[in-house]
Amino acid sequence: DRYLNREISSLTSKEMQGKNLFFDYGCIACHNGITIGGNMYQKIGVYIPYKSDKNQLGRYSITHRESDRYVFKVPSLRNVALTAPYMHDGKASTLKQAIMLMGVHQLGTTFTDNEIDALEAFLMTLTGETPKILLENSR
């Protein structure tokens, strides 16, 4: 917010690289808006099925519609650095693991170590005050 509102003039080169990757890979399609996500539901495992030890079926458990199997709410990325573990089943204990899993399962790609570092650096910039809209939705 401070960068977008021009309260600070720039991100570091690593943070900017991560921001550009976030947009270029299309992460912004699901993680968008003031909350940077939390606005829609999506299937986990678009390219490669996501295997979970917890046998969670997503919205299917509520709707019993086959099209809702493995469909979960896209989380907000606000303060994501503070919210480990990650993924709907807590499978990723670090942000880097979550980034790697999202690349494989949602994008069908294997991020390089440099891309993971840059994406993590960008996601760390999303740490700050929680927007009022998220506080209101958590009640």
Secondary structure, DSSP 8 states (H G I E B T S, - for coil): -TTTTTSS----HHHHHHHHHHHHTTGGGTS-TTTTS-S-EEES-SSS----TT---BTHHHH--GGGTTEEE----TTGGGS-SBSTT--BSSHHHHHHHHIIIIIS----HHHHHHHHHHHHTT-SS--HHHHHHT-
